[in-house]
Amino acid sequence: MTNYAWQRLGIAALWRTGLLAGVLLALSTGGCNILGPAFYFVHGPEKREAVFVLDRKRTTIVFVDDQNSVTKRRNLRNEIAASATENIQREKLVDDMLDGRAAIIAATRDRDGEPMSVTDIGRATKADVVIHVILDAFTLSPDGVTYSPLSAVRVKVIDAKEDKRLWPPDSLEKGAPLNVTLFEKARDIPTSSAGVVQAENELAREVGLAVAQLFYEHEVRQPGRKPQ
């Protein structure tokens, strides 16, 4: 089929006439490099399924846990929680999402010198479910030279009412690992206070988005983020 025929008939007409399948077959057998884009157009971008479905009717809060002081600014924890919360709300996954700052504040109320449990944090904030995000790494440069922001977290979903884990399974005792790496930046690692804050906030928002995406279908490739 000529380019003129493609233009005249259009994709919709090809579907109606049943010619598209034949065109794709011809392209594939002929080794034509148009097949990739045509296949992408028909099937769309690669999608990743939700790993766990949140209960829409249960009040939920995101608690970002940084007991090892991975981040230097507590506001970064708020930024991650806010980004995750906003994206969960945007996708209408939960009717009642609480402000993650309340969980961080509740976590500072030690009991007899011991940190509060996630269940207690959930109950203190009136949440039925806690999305527990544990920070393991957060840096703008893994080697001190390359400007390649990355963060490593582990995620759990806890039923604060029943004091039990909902996800992941017990085989992942420490939580489901989630790594977020942004594409390398052409410019140098920021050194000014304002530049560092801006770069860290960008990474924090991307981490929050990645956490939220665990709970709904989304495209594998994300702008600015290396696929995992």
C-alpha positions as CSV (number, residue, x, y, z in Angstrom):
1,M,0.0,0.0,0.0
2,T,1.4,3.4,-0.9
3,N,1.8,6.4,1.3
4,Y,-0.9,8.1,-0.7
5,A,-3.4,5.3,0.2
6,W,-2.5,5.6,3.9
7,Q,-3.2,9.3,3.8
8,R,-6.4,8.9,1.9
9,L,-8.0,6.1,3.8
10,G,-6.7,7.1,7.3
11,I,-6.3,4.7,10.2
12,A,-10.1,4.7,11.0
13,A,-10.9,3.7,7.4
14,L,-8.3,1.0,7.5
15,W,-9.9,-0.5,10.6
16,R,-13.3,-0.4,8.9
17,T,-12.1,-2.1,5.7
18,G,-10.0,-4.7,7.6
19,L,-6.9,-3.6,5.8
20,L,-4.9,-2.6,8.8
21,A,-4.1,-6.2,9.8
22,G,-2.9,-6.9,6.3
23,V,-0.7,-3.8,6.3
24,L,0.9,-4.7,9.6
25,L,1.5,-8.2,8.4
26,A,3.1,-6.9,5.2
27,L,5.3,-4.5,7.1
28,S,6.4,-7.2,9.5
29,T,7.3,-9.7,6.8
30,G,9.0,-7.1,4.7
31,G,11.2,-5.9,7.5
32,C,9.9,-2.4,7.3
33,N,10.8,-0.2,10.3
34,I,7.4,1.4,10.3
35,L,6.0,-1.6,12.2
36,G,7.2,-0.3,15.6
37,P,5.4,3.0,15.4
38,A,2.3,1.5,13.8
39,F,2.2,-1.2,16.5
40,Y,2.6,1.5,19.2
41,F,-0.2,3.5,17.7
42,V,-2.6,0.6,17.7
43,H,-1.8,-0.8,21.2
44,G,-0.7,2.4,23.0
45,P,2.2,2.8,25.4
46,E,3.2,-0.1,27.7
47,K,1.2,0.0,31.0
48,R,1.9,-1.3,34.5
49,E,-0.9,-2.7,36.6
50,A,-1.6,-1.6,40.1
51,V,0.1,-3.8,42.7
52,F,-2.6,-3.3,45.3
53,V,-6.1,-1.8,45.1
54,L,-6.8,0.7,47.9
55,D,-10.3,0.6,49.5
56,R,-12.0,3.8,48.3
57,K,-14.2,4.0,51.4
58,R,-11.4,3.8,54.0
59,T,-9.7,6.9,55.3
60,T,-6.1,6.8,54.3
61,I,-2.9,8.7,55.1
62,V,0.6,8.6,53.7
63,F,3.3,8.3,56.4
64,V,6.9,9.0,55.2
65,D,9.3,7.5,57.7
66,D,12.9,8.6,57.9
67,Q,14.3,7.2,61.1
68,N,17.8,7.0,59.7
69,S,17.8,10.7,58.7
70,V,18.3,10.0,55.0
71,T,17.0,13.5,54.2
72,K,18.4,16.6,55.7
73,R,15.1,18.5,55.6
74,R,11.9,17.3,57.1
75,N,10.0,19.3,54.5
76,L,11.1,16.7,52.0
77,R,9.1,14.1,53.8
78,N,6.1,16.4,53.6
79,E,6.8,16.9,49.9
80,I,6.8,13.2,49.2
81,A,3.6,12.6,51.3
82,A,1.9,15.6,49.6
83,S,2.8,14.4,46.1
84,A,1.6,10.8,46.8
85,T,-1.6,12.1,48.4
86,E,-2.4,14.5,45.5
87,N,-1.9,11.9,42.9
88,I,-4.1,9.3,44.7
89,Q,-6.8,12.0,45.0
90,R,-6.4,12.9,41.4
91,E,-7.0,9.3,40.4
92,K,-10.0,9.2,42.7
93,L,-8.6,6.0,44.4
94,V,-9.7,7.0,47.9
95,D,-12.6,9.3,49.0
96,D,-10.9,10.6,52.2
97,M,-7.2,11.2,52.1
98,L,-5.6,12.8,55.2
99,D,-2.7,15.3,55.2
100,G,0.5,13.3,55.5
101,R,2.0,16.0,57.8
102,A,-0.3,14.8,60.5
103,A,1.4,11.4,60.5
104,I,4.9,12.9,60.6
105,I,3.8,15.0,63.6
106,A,2.2,12.1,65.4
107,A,5.4,10.0,64.8
108,T,7.4,12.5,67.0
109,R,5.3,11.6,70.0
110,D,7.5,8.9,71.4
111,R,6.1,6.6,74.1
112,D,8.5,5.7,76.9
113,G,11.4,6.6,74.6
114,E,10.2,4.3,71.8
115,P,8.9,5.5,68.4
116,M,5.2,5.1,67.8
117,S,4.1,2.1,65.8
118,V,2.6,2.7,62.4
119,T,-0.7,1.3,63.7
120,D,-0.6,3.9,66.5
121,I,0.2,6.7,64.1
122,G,-2.8,5.7,62.0
123,R,-5.1,5.6,65.0
124,A,-3.7,9.0,66.3
125,T,-4.6,10.6,62.9
126,K,-8.0,8.9,62.7
127,A,-6.8,6.9,59.6
128,D,-8.1,3.5,58.8
129,V,-5.2,2.7,56.4
130,V,-1.6,3.9,56.5
131,I,0.6,3.9,53.4
132,H,4.0,3.5,55.1
133,V,6.9,4.9,53.0
134,I,10.3,4.1,54.5
135,L,13.2,6.1,53.1
136,D,16.5,4.2,52.5
137,A,18.3,6.6,50.2
138,F,17.8,10.2,48.9
139,T,20.6,11.9,47.0
140,L,21.2,14.2,44.0
141,S,24.4,12.4,43.1
142,P,25.2,8.7,43.8
143,D,28.9,9.3,43.2
144,G,29.4,12.9,44.1
145,V,30.1,13.8,40.5
146,T,27.2,12.8,38.3
147,Y,24.0,14.8,38.7
148,S,21.6,11.9,38.7
149,P,19.0,12.3,41.5
150,L,17.8,9.0,43.0
151,S,15.9,7.7,45.9
152,A,15.2,4.2,47.3
153,V,12.2,3.5,49.5
154,R,10.2,0.6,50.8
155,V,6.4,0.7,50.9
156,K,3.8,-1.1,53.0
157,V,0.1,-0.7,53.4
158,I,-1.1,-1.1,57.0
159,D,-4.6,-1.6,58.3
160,A,-4.5,0.6,61.4
161,K,-7.9,-0.6,62.6
162,E,-7.0,-4.3,62.6
163,D,-3.3,-3.8,63.2
164,K,-2.2,-5.9,60.2
165,R,-0.4,-5.6,57.0
166,L,-2.5,-5.5,53.8
167,W,0.4,-5.4,51.3
168,P,3.0,-6.6,50.4
169,P,3.0,-10.2,51.4
170,D,5.0,-11.5,54.3
171,S,7.7,-12.7,51.9
172,L,8.7,-9.0,51.6
173,E,9.0,-8.5,55.4
174,K,10.7,-5.1,55.2
175,G,8.3,-3.8,52.5
176,A,8.2,-3.6,48.8
177,P,11.3,-1.9,47.3
178,L,10.8,1.1,45.0
179,N,13.7,2.9,43.4
180,V,13.3,6.2,41.6
181,T,16.1,7.5,39.5
182,L,15.8,10.7,37.4
183,F,17.7,11.1,34.1
184,E,21.1,12.6,34.4
185,K,21.2,16.3,34.2
186,A,23.5,18.1,31.7
187,R,24.3,20.8,34.2
188,D,26.5,20.5,37.3
189,I,25.2,19.4,40.7
190,P,23.6,22.5,42.3
191,T,25.6,24.1,45.1
192,S,23.5,27.1,46.1
193,S,21.0,26.6,48.8
194,A,18.1,27.6,46.5
195,G,19.4,25.2,43.7
196,V,19.7,22.3,46.1
197,V,16.2,22.9,47.6
198,Q,14.7,23.0,44.1
199,A,16.4,19.8,42.9
200,E,15.5,17.9,46.1
201,N,11.9,19.0,45.9
202,E,11.7,17.8,42.3
203,L,13.0,14.4,43.4
204,A,10.7,14.3,46.3
205,R,7.6,15.0,44.1
206,E,8.7,12.3,41.7
207,V,9.1,9.8,44.6
208,G,5.6,10.7,45.8
209,L,4.2,10.1,42.3
210,A,5.9,6.7,42.1
211,V,4.4,5.7,45.4
212,A,0.9,6.7,44.2
213,Q,1.4,4.9,40.9
214,L,1.8,1.6,42.8
215,F,-2.0,1.7,43.3
216,Y,-3.2,2.4,39.8
217,E,-2.5,1.5,36.2
218,H,0.0,3.8,34.6
219,E,2.5,4.1,31.7
220,V,5.8,2.4,32.4
221,R,7.8,5.3,30.9
222,Q,7.5,8.6,32.8
223,P,9.0,11.9,31.7
224,G,12.3,12.6,33.4
225,R,12.4,9.2,35.2
226,K,14.4,6.2,34.2
227,P,12.2,3.1,33.8
228,Q,12.6,0.4,36.5
